[in-house]
Amino acid sequence: MRRVVVIGGGIAGIQASLDLADRGFEVHLVEKSPSIGGHMAQLDKTFPTNDCSMCILSPKMIMCADHANIKLHAYSEIEEVSGNFPEFKVTIKEKARYVDVKKCTGCGDCIAKCPVKVPWEFEEGLVKRKAVYLPFPQAVPRKVTIDGDHCRTIQGKKCGVCKKICQAGAIDYEQEDSIVELDAACIIVAIGFELMDASVMSQYGLGVCKDVVTSLQLERILSASGPTGGHLTRHSDNMEPKKLAFIQCVGSRDAHMHGYCSSVCCMYATKESILAREHAPGLEATIFYMDMRATGKGFQEFVSRAKQNYGVRYIRSRPANVQLPAGGNGVLVNYETSGLSGESVTEEFDMLVLCPALIPSKDAGKLAEILGIDLDEDGFIDMPDMARPVDTSRKGVLACGFVSGPIDIPDSVSQASAAAARAAELVDGGDR
Ligand SMILES: Cc1cc2nc3c(=O)[nH]c(=O)nc-3n(C[C@H](O)[C@H](O)[C@H](O)COP(=O)(O)OP(=O)(O)OC[C@H]3O[C@@H](n4cnc5c(N)ncnc54)[C@H](O)[C@@H]3O)c2cc1C
């Protein structure tokens, strides 16, 4: 049987699916949210080249949807797995979208008329979406989804506006979850990561000071398709900031939170500083860091360019806390300068960006239980054999991308291709 189930449709799951499909395998790609794309779809540009993230990702997403050997199960989750390599039995739950995807044309008429607004996950809560929505403009599949928890009709109230407006007759409030059962020789897990809730470190003011945002929120603010159309503005008064600060390691490398390094923050803070300066000429960017971890190809040069060409100031210090200035706009950052003569400094910034610990997807534990695989002490998937670096603790179940531990996009892609090659090797009998 040359069938593989890939769980998670971020860049890692997409790459593994494409590689296997091109080798003639039948791939079932299972993605929890209504569209594939993962976090890479939220990024504006990518370090260290500052290439446009969607320009790289979008063609791969479309290839996935159009590939004859890939069956996409978006808005779906794994319910159960039984059997063993090479004869797993996988049960997939396809959640009700309350929309007939065969009829929906993605025209958006229903979205325009829907009266309900809720925080938009893709825009990191910076703006609102409707109860019937497309997760983002380049979504694949380009089909709307009705959020049953917020739709008035589904909640038993009076509305029905989307059904009236839909000329394709695609709205179906009675739709139910459906179950797909299939056999698969191998399973690849690529469910990625999420950001730690940085508001739990209340000393940094997220959720209290309006001008404190997370790094992923800043990605959306910097993006031309984001909530501000790519204009760098702060929340309290829509002013363009002149002084922007980043605090690294918010919850990473912290014995009280997450002991490990999140690996990509030094580089993305450098990238976001450069981009912010390009959006707002004259802006002064400051990065508070513990150690600069610029270990990849071209990374140190990227940091040097940020310093020399964009005037980015790197201060080796872990700020103690932030406070709201008297006027209520911006933030006061309290930190100590490095070295033996370290002095206590309070400096005002117009806007502050927190770089929270990147933690395993919240589904990792449940999925590991369903799959019968081990997690490591930080909750990422355990890959116990150094000589088989994409194998989990169970034969035939492989993993790639951020779910295996903090890694950037190029490494996620390499690992995904390795997982696809390993699956092909196992299935075609070349296992050593
Ligand atoms: C602010 C920020 C900026 C960054 N900038 C860069 C950069 O410039 N360059 C760079 O190289 N890296 C950057 N990164 C890192 C980059 O985002 C990751 O390396 C990359 O997204 C990892 O891809 P992934 O597919 O492993 O995970 P993800 O992108 O997290 O994708 C995982 C997918 O799995 C899905 N999923 C989750 N649970 C389930 C489930 N139970 N069932 C099915 N599907 C599920 C998710 O919905 C998602 O679609 C940045 C990270 C952050 C936070």
The ligand as a MOL file (V3000), in Angstrom:
LIG
                    3D

  0  0  0     0  0            999 V3000
M  V30 BEGIN CTAB
M  V30 COUNTS 53 58 0 0 0
M  V30 BEGIN ATOM
M  V30 1 C 6.9250 35.8920 14.5970 0
M  V30 2 C 7.6260 34.7900 13.8330 0
M  V30 3 C 8.3730 35.1080 12.7140 0
M  V30 4 C 9.0640 34.1060 12.0300 0
M  V30 5 N 9.8180 34.4480 10.9520 0
M  V30 6 C 10.5260 33.4980 10.3010 0
M  V30 7 C 11.3460 33.8400 9.1920 0
M  V30 8 O 11.4340 35.0030 8.7900 0
M  V30 9 N 12.0830 32.8460 8.5820 0
M  V30 10 C 12.0330 31.5540 9.0270 0
M  V30 11 O 12.7350 30.6950 8.4560 0
M  V30 12 N 11.2100 31.1870 10.0700 0
M  V30 13 C 10.4720 32.1290 10.7010 0
M  V30 14 N 9.6470 31.7540 11.7410 0
M  V30 15 C 9.5190 30.3160 12.0870 0
M  V30 16 C 8.4980 29.6310 11.1420 0
M  V30 17 O 7.2380 30.2010 11.3760 0
M  V30 18 C 8.4700 28.1150 11.4030 0
M  V30 19 O 9.7700 27.5930 11.1990 0
M  V30 20 C 7.5190 27.3770 10.4460 0
M  V30 21 O 6.2560 27.9790 10.4240 0
M  V30 22 C 7.3760 25.9030 10.8880 0
M  V30 23 O 6.4700 25.2760 10.0070 0
M  V30 24 P 5.5990 24.0000 10.4600 0
M  V30 25 O 4.8820 23.5540 9.2430 0
M  V30 26 O 6.4640 23.0410 11.1550 0
M  V30 27 O 4.5730 24.5460 11.5660 0
M  V30 28 P 3.3200 25.5370 11.4570 0
M  V30 29 O 3.6150 26.6700 10.5750 0
M  V30 30 O 2.9570 25.8330 12.8750 0
M  V30 31 O 2.1770 24.6530 10.7820 0
M  V30 32 C 1.5450 23.6150 11.4820 0
M  V30 33 C 0.1830 23.3220 10.8690 0
M  V30 34 O -0.4120 22.2020 11.5550 0
M  V30 35 C -1.7900 22.5120 11.8220 0
M  V30 36 N -2.2270 21.7330 13.0040 0
M  V30 37 C -2.0080 21.9890 14.3150 0
M  V30 38 N -2.5810 21.0230 15.0720 0
M  V30 39 C -3.1580 20.1510 14.2170 0
M  V30 40 C -3.8960 18.9400 14.3900 0
M  V30 41 N -4.1500 18.4340 15.5980 0
M  V30 42 N -4.3490 18.2790 13.2850 0
M  V30 43 C -4.1060 18.7750 12.0440 0
M  V30 44 N -3.4160 19.9360 11.8270 0
M  V30 45 C -2.9400 20.5940 12.8980 0
M  V30 46 C -1.7830 24.0070 12.0710 0
M  V30 47 O -3.1020 24.5400 11.8990 0
M  V30 48 C -0.8010 24.4760 10.9960 0
M  V30 49 O -1.4350 24.6930 9.7570 0
M  V30 50 C 8.9600 32.7420 12.4580 0
M  V30 51 C 8.1650 32.4280 13.5870 0
M  V30 52 C 7.5060 33.4400 14.2640 0
M  V30 53 C 6.6830 33.0950 15.4700 0
M  V30 END ATOM
M  V30 BEGIN BOND
M  V30 1 1 1 2
M  V30 2 1 2 3
M  V30 3 2 2 52
M  V30 4 2 3 4
M  V30 5 1 4 5
M  V30 6 1 4 50
M  V30 7 2 5 6
M  V30 8 1 6 7
M  V30 9 1 6 13
M  V30 10 2 7 8
M  V30 11 1 7 9
M  V30 12 1 9 10
M  V30 13 2 10 11
M  V30 14 1 10 12
M  V30 15 2 12 13
M  V30 16 1 13 14
M  V30 17 1 14 15
M  V30 18 1 14 50
M  V30 19 1 15 16
M  V30 20 1 16 17
M  V30 21 1 16 18
M  V30 22 1 18 19
M  V30 23 1 18 20
M  V30 24 1 20 21
M  V30 25 1 20 22
M  V30 26 1 22 23
M  V30 27 1 23 24
M  V30 28 2 24 25
M  V30 29 1 24 26
M  V30 30 1 24 27
M  V30 31 1 27 28
M  V30 32 2 28 29
M  V30 33 1 28 30
M  V30 34 1 28 31
M  V30 35 1 31 32
M  V30 36 1 32 33
M  V30 37 1 33 34
M  V30 38 1 33 48
M  V30 39 1 34 35
M  V30 40 1 35 36
M  V30 41 1 35 46
M  V30 42 1 36 37
M  V30 43 1 36 45
M  V30 44 2 37 38
M  V30 45 1 38 39
M  V30 46 1 39 40
M  V30 47 2 39 45
M  V30 48 1 40 41
M  V30 49 2 40 42
M  V30 50 1 42 43
M  V30 51 2 43 44
M  V30 52 1 44 45
M  V30 53 1 46 47
M  V30 54 1 46 48
M  V30 55 1 48 49
M  V30 56 2 50 51
M  V30 57 1 51 52
M  V30 58 1 52 53
M  V30 END BOND
M  V30 END CTAB
M  END
